[in-house]
Amino acid sequence: METRGKCPPLANSHSHCSGTLTCAYFSFSTGLSVQMKVEQSPGVLTLQEGRNSSLICNYSISMTSLQWFQQTPDGHLISLFYIASGMQQKGRLKSTINSKERYSQLYIRDSQPGDSATYFCAVETQCSADT
């Protein structure tokens, strides 16, 4: 099941930027069809090189895991994190998840021109016949 919504616009941007980070989102489920909402913010983020940033992925129902992906300008899709709880870090990137509050954050430290991409969060749910 794919759900899409509108990401809110970024309040501030910087005039000398290294690139743009764009949000997108999708969800997938195993089992029966469910109504689910996945939202990511900010919609577009423009940063100066060396700045820190974060993207937030909110979801509406319980999940079993969440993934963060990066899609490079040439179309390559890279899996950044597969996370079910807690925190993971890979170099300058870090992902945290709060299952109780139903959100995950992707942190990018010391942004570089190569970080310019579209970022996706994907939520996996486990459904039963009672759901």
Helices and strands as residue ranges (DSSP letters): E 19-30, E 38-41, E 44-47, E 53-59, E 65-71, E 77-83, E 86-90, E 93-98, E 103-108, G 113-115, E 117-126
